[in-house]
Amino acid sequence: MDRKMANRKLIRLSQLKSKLAAENLEEIDWVTFGVIVKKITPQSANNGRTFSIWRLNDLRDLGQYVSLFLFGDVHKEHWKTDQGTV
């Protein structure tokens, strides 16, 4: 993990909104981690393709979360991932 995180900045999901407002994150090599706290049943888009929505949280502030939409190959590969997975 130390090697993977070298020269990267950890930003907690619960801090993401404030960091986006205060910093230009496009100029920083940053990472975040999240736990799947809720999964919505896969949905069909208007074009007929299926997608998933995950609600991610860092377990520090349960009121703050990020919704992650999975489409295409990412949806096909990961839609069965269990709630509670990091």
Stockholm file with secondary structure:
# STOCKHOLM 1.0

chainA/1-86         MDRKMANRKLIRLSQLKSKLAAENLEEIDWVTFGVIVKKITPQSANNGRTFSIWRLNDLRDLGQYVSLFLFGDVHKEHWKTDQGTV
#=GR chainA/1-86 SS CHHHHTTCEECCGGGHHHHHHHSCGGGSCEECCCEEEEEEEEEECTTSCEEEEEEEECSSCTTCCEEEEECHHHHHHHTTCCTTCC
#=GC SS_cons        CHHHHTTCEECCGGGHHHHHHHSCGGGSCEECCCEEEEEEEEEECTTSCEEEEEEEECSSCTTCCEEEEECHHHHHHHTTCCTTCC
//
